[in-house]
C-alpha cells in the first residue's frame, strides 16, 4: 500500500489506499499513530460521540473520559478474500487502533469505567484475570495516567511469548502483581486485596471484575454500533450482514448486539467462544445485553424497556475454543499467519486468532457468496516491544519468574 502522512485536528494519521466496493461505497484505511495525552485537569470529555446522538440525554447522566479520540477505520480484506477463494466481501473494523497507548476493545469499555472511578474519587483499583490478561494491562496503562494505583491478581493459563509480554507490561505500567494458583484462591486473593486497599487508603477500592463486562462498560460497544451506523451513512462501509468477534466475558458482544438493535441495523453478530463455556454462552450475552438496555432506559430519554435481546438475535459458535482459554489451536495459528501474510495485520492466539479462524471457515461457504462479512479486531496492535524490553523479568514478583 502507498502511505501518505497527514495531520488533522491535532492527531497524526497514516492514510492508506482506499478501495471502491461499488459505486456507492468506498473504504479508506487510516489510523492514529499519535494522540494528545490525557490531561488530569480535563478528566471528563464533553466531546460529542455517536452514542450521544443515538441516545439523547445519556451524556447528562453518564460520564466519559476520552480514550478513543476518533472513529476506528474499516478496511476491505481483498488479499485474504482472494487467498481463501471466498466469494463473500470481507471487511475489518480496526478496533486494534482505538488508542495509541494500548489499543483494542478495552479502551472503548474503559472510557466509561475509568470515568466512574474518577467520579467516585476512588484511590485504588482492584482487578484480575489470566496471566496474559489484556484487560489488566489496559487498566494499568490508563490508570497510570491518573496516578491511580492498580492491584492485580493473575491466575494460571498456558504460557507463551504473548503471556510473558503482558506480564512485563503489567510491571511496566506499575501494577502491583499477585499470583493465584486456582479459581478458589483467586476470589479469596481479590477479597484480601480489597480489604488491604481499604485499610491503606481509608476508602473502598474500585473493583473491576475480569473482562470488565457490565451495563456501564458495555456502552463502549453500544457507541461502536452507532459509530458503524454513521460510517454506513457516510459511505465508508456497507451494512454488514455478519460481524465476527471473539467472545470471552461477553461484554463487547453484548454491547454491540444491543447497540446494533438500537441503531436499527440488521447485522447479525457472531461471537466465537474463547473462554470457559460456564462464562461464555448465549445466556451471558442476552443477560448482559438486556441489563445494558435497562441501564440506557434509566439514563437517557430513549425508552428501551420494551426491547428485549433474545438468543436468536445473535449467534455463538462453540467449536473453536479448543482445549480452553489460552490454549492455542491449529486453526487459530493458521488464521493468524494468514492474516499477517495477506493483510499485514497481527492477531493473538487466545482471542482474535480463534475468531478469525471461524470467520474464514464461514466466508468459504458457497451460500455466503456476496455477503458482507466483517471482522472486529479487538486486539491491541500498538507496538510495545520497547516497553517490554525495558523490564527485566527478575524485577517481577518472585512467583512470576518461573514463567520465563
Residue pairs with C-beta under 8 A, 6 or more apart in sequence:
1 16
1 17
1 29
2 16
2 17
3 14
3 15
3 16
4 14
4 15
4 16
5 12
5 13
5 14
5 15
6 12
6 13
6 14
6 15
6 30
7 13
10 36
11 32
11 34
11 35
11 36
11 69
11 70
12 32
12 33
12 34
13 30
13 31
13 32
13 33
14 30
14 31
14 33
15 28
15 29
15 30
16 28
16 29
16 30
17 28
17 29
18 26
18 27
18 28
18 29
19 26
19 27
19 28
19 75
19 76
19 78
20 26
21 27
21 76
21 89
21 238
24 235
25 235
25 236
25 237
25 238
26 235
26 236
27 74
27 75
27 76
27 91
27 236
27 237
28 73
28 236
29 73
29 74
29 75
29 94
30 73
31 72
31 73
31 94
31 97
32 69
32 70
32 97
32 100
33 100
34 100
35 69
35 99
35 100
35 101
36 69
37 145
38 65
38 66
38 67
38 145
38 146
40 145
40 146
40 147
43 65
43 115
43 118
43 146
44 63
44 64
44 65
44 115
44 118
44 119
45 64
45 65
45 66
46 59
47 66
49 64
49 223
49 227
50 71
50 223
50 226
50 227
50 229
50 230
51 58
51 59
51 219
51 222
51 223
51 226
52 58
52 59
53 226
54 222
54 226
54 229
54 262
54 263
55 222
55 226
55 262
55 296
55 300
55 301
55 302
56 300
56 301
56 302
57 299
57 300
57 301
57 302
58 219
58 296
58 299
58 300
58 302
61 299
61 300
62 112
62 115
62 216
62 219
62 299
63 112
63 115
63 116
63 118
63 119
64 111
64 112
64 115
65 111
65 114
65 115
65 118
66 111
67 98
67 99
67 107
67 108
67 110
67 111
67 114
67 142
68 98
68 99
68 107
68 108
68 111
68 220
69 99
71 227
71 230
71 231
72 93
72 94
72 95
72 97
72 98
72 227
73 94
73 97
73 236
74 91
74 92
74 93
74 94
74 231
74 236
74 237
74 374
75 91
75 92
75 94
75 343
76 89
76 90
76 91
76 92
77 90
77 91
77 92
77 339
77 342
77 343
77 375
78 90
79 342
79 343
80 86
80 90
80 338
80 339
80 342
80 343
80 360
81 88
81 89
81 90
81 363
82 342
83 338
83 341
83 342
84 338
84 360
84 363
84 364
85 364
86 363
86 364
86 368
87 366
87 368
87 369
87 370
88 363
88 368
88 369
88 370
88 371
88 372
88 373
89 238
89 370
89 371
89 372
89 373
90 359
90 363
90 373
90 374
90 375
91 237
91 238
91 240
91 372
91 373
91 374
91 375
92 343
92 345
92 374
92 375
92 376
92 377
93 224
93 228
93 243
93 374
93 375
93 376
93 377
94 377
94 381
95 103
95 104
95 105
95 108
95 224
95 376
95 377
95 378
96 103
96 104
96 345
96 346
96 377
96 378
96 379
96 380
96 381
97 103
97 381
98 104
98 105
98 107
98 108
99 107
99 382
100 382
101 141
101 142
101 145
101 382
102 137
102 138
102 141
102 142
102 380
102 382
102 384
103 379
103 380
103 381
103 382
104 134
104 138
104 378
104 379
104 380
104 381
105 220
105 221
105 252
105 376
105 378
106 134
106 135
106 138
106 139
106 212
106 380
107 138
107 142
107 220
108 220
108 221
108 223
108 224
108 252
109 212
109 213
109 217
109 218
109 220
109 221
109 251
109 252
109 255
110 138
110 139
110 142
110 212
110 217
110 220
111 220
112 216
112 217
112 219
112 220
113 208
113 212
113 216
113 217
114 142
114 143
114 146
116 206
116 216
117 125
117 143
117 148
117 206
118 146
120 206
121 203
122 148
122 203
122 204
122 205
122 206
123 148
123 149
123 197
123 201
123 203
123 205
124 148
124 149
124 150
124 151
124 197
124 200
124 201
124 203
124 205
124 206
125 139
125 143
125 148
125 149
125 150
125 151
125 205
125 206
125 207
125 208
126 150
126 151
126 152
126 153
126 190
126 193
126 194
126 197
126 205
126 206
126 207
126 208
127 135
127 136
127 139
127 150
127 151
127 152
127 153
127 207
127 208
127 209
127 210
127 212
128 136
128 152
128 153
128 154
128 155
128 180
128 186
128 189
128 190
128 210
129 135
129 136
129 152
129 154
129 155
129 210
129 211
130 154
130 155
130 156
130 157
130 163
130 210
130 325
130 326
131 154
131 155
131 156
131 157
131 159
131 163
131 166
131 167
131 326
131 403
132 157
132 159
132 160
132 162
132 163
132 165
132 166
132 167
132 326
132 350
133 152
133 154
133 166
133 210
134 166
134 351
134 379
134 380
135 208
135 210
135 211
135 212
136 150
136 152
136 154
136 166
136 170
136 175
137 166
137 169
137 170
137 173
137 380
138 380
139 150
139 152
139 208
139 212
140 150
140 152
140 169
140 170
140 173
140 174
140 175
141 169
141 173
143 149
143 150
143 173
144 150
144 173
144 174
149 174
149 176
150 173
150 174
150 175
150 176
151 175
151 176
151 178
151 193
151 196
151 197
151 205
152 170
152 175
152 176
152 177
152 178
153 178
153 179
153 180
153 186
153 189
153 190
153 193
154 167
154 170
154 177
154 178
154 179
154 180
154 400
155 179
155 180
155 181
155 182
155 183
155 186
156 179
156 180
156 181
156 182
157 163
157 325
157 326
157 350
158 326
158 327
158 328
159 403
160 328
160 349
162 348
162 349
162 350
163 326
163 403
164 393
164 403
164 404
165 384
165 385
165 388
167 177
167 393
167 396
167 400
167 403
168 387
168 388
168 391
168 393
168 396
169 384
169 387
169 388
169 391
170 177
171 177
171 391
171 395
171 396
172 387
172 388
172 390
172 391
177 396
177 397
177 400
178 189
178 193
178 397
178 399
179 397
179 399
179 400
180 186
180 189
190 207
193 205
194 204
194 205
194 207
197 205
198 204
198 205
209 249
210 249
211 248
211 249
211 250
211 251
212 249
212 251
213 249
213 250
213 251
213 252
213 254
213 288
214 251
214 288
214 291
215 288
215 291
215 292
215 294
215 295
216 295
217 251
217 255
218 251
218 252
218 254
218 255
218 258
218 288
218 289
218 292
219 255
219 292
219 295
219 296
220 252
220 255
221 251
221 252
221 253
221 254
221 255
221 256
221 259
222 255
222 256
222 258
222 259
222 262
222 292
222 296
223 259
224 255
224 256
224 259
225 255
225 256
225 258
225 259
225 260
225 262
225 263
225 265
226 259
226 262
226 263
228 237
228 240
228 260
228 263
228 265
228 267
229 263
229 264
229 265
231 237
232 238
232 239
232 265
237 374
238 372
239 265
239 266
239 267
239 372
240 267
240 372
240 373
240 374
241 267
241 268
241 371
241 372
241 373
242 267
242 268
242 269
242 270
242 362
242 371
242 372
242 373
242 374
243 256
243 267
243 268
243 269
243 270
243 374
243 375
243 376
244 270
244 272
244 355
244 356
244 358
244 359
244 362
244 373
244 374
244 375
244 376
245 252
245 253
245 256
245 269
245 270
245 271
245 272
245 355
245 375
245 376
245 378
246 271
246 272
246 274
246 351
246 352
246 354
246 355
246 378
247 253
247 271
247 272
247 273
247 274
247 275
247 280
247 285
247 316
247 355
248 274
248 275
248 279
248 280
248 325
248 351
249 275
249 279
249 280
249 284
250 271
250 279
250 280
250 284
250 285
250 288
251 288
252 376
252 378
253 269
253 271
253 285
253 314
254 284
254 285
254 286
254 287
254 288
254 289
254 292
254 309
255 288
255 289
255 292
256 269
256 376
257 269
257 285
257 289
257 309
257 313
257 314
258 289
258 290
258 292
258 293
258 296
258 309
260 267
260 269
261 307
261 309
261 313
262 293
262 296
262 302
262 304
262 307
267 374
268 313
268 314
268 315
269 314
269 315
270 314
270 315
270 316
270 317
270 358
270 359
270 362
271 280
271 285
271 314
271 315
271 316
271 317
272 316
272 317
272 320
272 354
272 355
272 357
272 358
273 280
273 281
273 316
273 317
273 318
273 320
273 321
274 280
274 320
274 321
274 325
274 350
274 351
274 354
274 355
275 321
275 324
275 325
276 324
276 325
277 318
277 321
280 316
280 321
281 316
282 311
282 314
282 316
283 311
285 309
285 311
285 314
285 316
286 309
286 310
286 311
286 313
289 309
290 308
290 309
293 304
293 305
293 307
293 308
293 309
294 304
294 305
296 302
296 304
297 303
297 304
297 305
317 358
320 329
320 331
320 332
320 354
320 355
320 357
320 358
321 329
321 354
322 328
322 329
322 332
322 354
325 350
326 350
328 349
328 353
329 349
329 353
329 354
329 357
331 354
331 357
331 361
332 349
332 353
332 354
332 356
332 357
333 349
333 353
334 357
335 347
335 353
335 354
335 356
335 357
335 360
336 346
336 347
336 348
336 349
336 353
336 356
338 356
338 360
339 345
339 346
339 347
339 356
340 346
340 347
345 377
345 381
346 379
346 381
347 353
347 356
347 377
347 379
348 379
351 378
351 379
352 377
352 378
352 379
355 375
355 376
356 375
359 373
359 375
362 368
362 373
363 373
393 400
393 401
393 404
394 401
